[in-house]
Amino acid sequence: FQLKGHEDFKKDFSFNLKKFALLNKMKQRKIFSIFLTGESGIGKTEFAKILSDIMYPNQALIKINFGNYSNEGVLNSLIGSPLGYIGSEEGGELINKMKLSKSKVILIDEFDKVNPALYNAFYELFDEGKYVDTNYSVELGQAIFLLTCNFPNENEIKKALGLAMFSRIGCCVEY
């Protein structure tokens, strides 16, 4: 009710959230990942803030801007340096934000702009509900990942992400 307008979006989101709740109860899905598509400035980020505030009051929304991770060299700053490297025990931006907030609403802005090599880190996360590497293990069962992009439709997203990554997204809703 806090989100004004966008009636079709709210119906689509509500339907997909209920579908996820059922699949989660049946242990078929651990993560709810949804692509929010649409033009800049229409409220995709605002929706994530509202959802996080409702579901996890007084907790910070976990927000990552993938526009900052467009080349392969920045992978370590997102998920953490490999074991043995300086700072490896500290983790990266995503790992640290997931450890610090009790919110399970995670907004990833501009998901389509990240270097495709980074998608590998999300395969297991979206399939199993956890992120594991040599240094870290973060459980995220029942998390809601809101992935935003400015592509106009689902076909453009599929082309940009590739079918392997797109198949791990729960649904795609035009905002």
Beta strands, then each sheet from edge to edge (+ up, - down):
strand 1: 32-37
strand 2: 62-65
strand 3: 105-109
strand 4: 130-132
strand 5: 137-139
strand 6: 144-149
strand 7: 171-174
sheet 1: 2+ 3+ 6+ 1+ 7+
sheet 2: 4+ 5-
end
